[in-house]
Amino acid sequence: MKYLVLFLVLAVAIGIWRSRRAPDDAVPKPSSPSPRALPQDMLACAHCGVHIPQAEAVMLGNQAYCSTEHRQLGPA
């Protein structure tokens, strides 16, 4: 009997909780997915060989480096 009362209390509590929630229609949904980023050219570090995006590369002449430390050390 006590399980029946517990079930009824839980059912009423869940019903009240669901009725007070904002309906799914009120939540704005994005009309279209966000545009994806364009692909970037990847360059290999002249010192260690790690590939990095061209926008993040530290350039010295026509050689790309992944960091200023590797630029100072020079090509491997």
C-alpha positions in Angstrom: 0.0 0.0 0.0 2.8 2.4 0.8 4.4 1.8 -2.6 1.1 2.8 -4.3 1.0 6.1 -2.3 4.7 6.7 -3.2 3.9 6.0 -6.8 1.0 8.5 -6.8 3.0 11.2 -5.1 5.8 10.8 -7.7 3.3 10.8 -10.5 1.8 14.1 -9.3 5.2 15.7 -8.7 6.3 14.8 -12.2 3.1 16.1 -13.7 3.5 19.4 -11.9 7.1 19.7 -12.9 6.3 18.9 -16.6 3.4 21.4 -16.7 5.6 24.3 -15.3 8.4 23.7 -17.8 8.7 25.9 -20.9 7.2 24.2 -23.9 9.6 23.0 -26.5 8.1 25.4 -29.0 9.3 28.4 -26.8 12.9 27.4 -27.1 14.4 29.0 -30.2 16.0 26.6 -32.5 18.7 27.6 -35.0 17.2 27.9 -38.5 20.3 26.6 -40.2 23.5 25.1 -39.0 26.4 27.5 -38.4 28.8 27.7 -41.4 31.9 25.6 -41.1 35.3 27.0 -41.1 37.2 26.9 -44.4 40.1 24.5 -44.6 43.5 26.0 -44.0 46.8 25.2 -45.6 49.1 23.1 -43.3 52.8 23.7 -43.1 55.5 21.4 -41.6 57.8 22.9 -39.0 61.3 23.0 -40.5 62.8 22.0 -37.1 60.5 19.2 -35.7 58.2 18.4 -38.6 54.9 19.0 -36.8 52.2 20.2 -39.1 50.5 23.5 -38.1 48.0 25.8 -39.8 49.6 28.5 -42.0 47.9 31.2 -39.9 49.7 30.0 -36.7 53.1 29.4 -38.3 56.1 31.5 -37.4 57.7 32.3 -40.8 61.4 33.0 -41.5 61.8 33.5 -45.2 60.0 30.6 -46.9 60.4 28.2 -43.9 57.7 27.7 -41.4 58.2 27.0 -37.7 55.7 25.9 -35.0 57.2 28.3 -32.3 59.7 31.1 -31.9 62.0 28.7 -30.1 62.2 26.4 -33.1 62.7 29.4 -35.3 65.7 30.4 -33.2 67.1 26.8 -33.3 66.8 26.7 -37.1 66.1 23.7 -39.4 66.9 20.3 -38.1 
